[in-house]
Amino acid sequence: MKRTKRKTRKIGISLIFLLIAAIPLAGAGKKKTVAEAYSIVAGTVFREPGFALPGAEVTLIPNFQADGVSLKVKKLSTVSDTRGEFVFRVPVANVQYTVKVAAKGYRGEEKTVNVQGEERADVTFQLHEESKQ
């Protein structure tokens, strides 16, 4: 009985080592992709008196005044997270974007951002409550 357990244990350990050795070979046939360069437009949405505003709708609209360069950039939308933060990944180019923010019960706001090359452009919004008249 003891011999059978030892033999089974040795076979199990040998299989584990064989699998560990085969893992690098499994990925060898796959073609590695090259990461494309991109720029980031990021920011935070606050409400009065400086607290984060989660759930705000954020829209990024490209303004095509670029140097005659044709880009495939379309209007992007997202929602701010629990910390009021948002992020957009955009192609690398000299482009001006309009960032619009809207939230229920607050007056919307928009700002213009210039992105040049592989950079990060940060925008901060502080929304004010709509008047209750």
Rosetta blueprint (number, residue, H / E / L):
1 M L
2 K H
3 R H
4 T H
5 K H
6 R H
7 K H
8 T H
9 R H
10 K H
11 I H
12 G H
13 I H
14 S H
15 L H
16 I H
17 F H
18 L H
19 L H
20 I H
21 A H
22 A H
23 I H
24 P H
25 L H
26 A H
27 G L
28 A L
29 G L
30 K L
31 K L
32 K L
33 T L
34 V L
35 A L
36 E L
37 A L
38 Y E
39 S E
40 I E
41 V E
42 A E
43 G E
44 T E
45 V E
46 F E
47 R E
48 E L
49 P L
50 G L
51 F E
52 A E
53 L L
54 P L
55 G L
56 A L
57 E E
58 V E
59 T E
60 L E
61 I E
62 P E
63 N E
64 F L
65 Q L
66 A L
67 D L
68 G L
69 V L
70 S L
71 L L
72 K L
73 V L
74 K L
75 K L
76 L E
77 S E
78 T E
79 V E
80 S L
81 D L
82 T L
83 R L
84 G L
85 E E
86 F E
87 V E
88 F E
89 R E
90 V E
91 P E
92 V L
93 A L
94 N L
95 V E
96 Q E
97 Y E
98 T E
99 V E
100 K E
101 V E
102 A E
103 A L
104 K L
105 G L
106 Y E
107 R L
108 G L
109 E E
110 E E
111 K E
112 T E
113 V E
114 N E
115 V E
116 Q L
117 G L
118 E L
119 E L
120 R E
121 A E
122 D E
123 V E
124 T E
125 F E
126 Q E
127 L E
128 H L
129 E E
130 E L
131 S L
132 K L
133 Q L
